[in-house]
Amino acid sequence: MANTAQARKRARQATAQRDRNMSQRSEMRTAIKKVRKAIEGGDKAAAQAVFQTSMGVIDCIADKKIIHKNKAARHKSRLSQAIKAMA
């Protein structure tokens, strides 16, 4: 356990930050799942619309360095590729 006041404060801040990061990471995963569900639905226009909104969520989380920018790019690329592959 933290002994100094500074260390106790940093521990509190780390807990709060971890909670925020987990929440936003969960929001990103949900956005990705929505796109995958729209792709499985078969409607290309709907999938494209959901993909546009989820791209903003993914970029925002990468900008805050919750995930690496290359991971964000990989997710966006694979989702885009799946949408383009739809008939």
Buried (B, 14 or more C-beta within 10 A) or exposed (E): EEEEEEEEEEEEEEEEEEEEBEEBEEBBEEBBEBBBEBBEEEEBEEBBEBBEEBBEBBBBBBEEEBBEEEBBEEBBEEBBEBBEEEE
